[in-house]
Amino acid sequence: MRQFVDGRGNAWVASVAEEGGGDYKGRFYLLLEGAEQDGGGRRVALADVRWNSLKTARRTLGTMSVVELRRRLRSALGRSGGSGS
């Protein structure tokens, strides 16, 4: 789990979520959640950012820069039609 601030100063948390089912390939994906204190609670799933194992997902998330996290958030919010960073 990683905390970061978007371009507008809103706090977000990046984490890994797991998709159930029989197929284990690409089971884990990136999930971004707006922090509660900012009136957030908004969840944005990035289904195109996937990993095969929890270990790999956590390692990758831990090495992602804040710039990369902001870029992914902007992209996801743009696709969903939401206003964002």
N, C-alpha and C positions, 0 to 999 in steps of 0.2 A: 504494500500500500504506500502511495506517495501523495503528499499534499503539495499543491501548487496554487499560484494565483494567476488568473487570466489577465488579459490586457486591460480589463476594466477594473481590476482590483478585487474581483470576486474569488472567493476561496473554492477550490475544487479538490477532490480526492480521486486519484487514479488507482484502480485495483484490478484484480483478475477475477473473472466470473467463470463458472463452469456450466457448459451445456450438457444436459443429460442425454441419454440414448445409448444405443449400442455401438456407434461409431466413435472410436477414440481419437481418430486423426483430427486435429484442429479443435479439440474439445474445449480448450480454454481461450477466452477472448478478453479484450480490454473493456473495462467499464469505467466511465467517468461520472462522478456524482457531485452535485453542488453541495457545498457545506451548509449545514442547518442554520448557522448563525447569520448567514447572508440571505435568509429567506429562501434558501435553495431547496434541497430535496429533489432536485431535478436529476434524472438519470439518463445518461446517453450511452448506449451500447455500441461499440465499434466492432461489429461482427466480421469486418474485413481484416482485423488485426488478431490473428489466431496463433496459438501454440499447441504443440502436442502433449506437453507435460507441464505440470504446475511448477516444477523446478525451473524449467526454461523460461516460463512466463514471468516468474518472480525475478529471475536474474535480469531479464531484458527490461522489465519495468524499473528495476533499480538502477539501470544504467542509462535510461532515457533522460535526455536533457529537458529542462523546463521549456525551452523553445520548441522542442519536438512535441511535448505534451500540449502546449498551447495550439500548435499547428493542427494536431489531431482533433482537439476540441473544436476549433473553428470550422474544420472540415465537416465534422459530425453535425454541428449545429446548423451549418449551411445546408446540408442535405435534408435535415429534419424541418427546415423552415423557421428555426428558432433564432432569436437574437443572441448574440454571444460576444465573445472577447474580440 
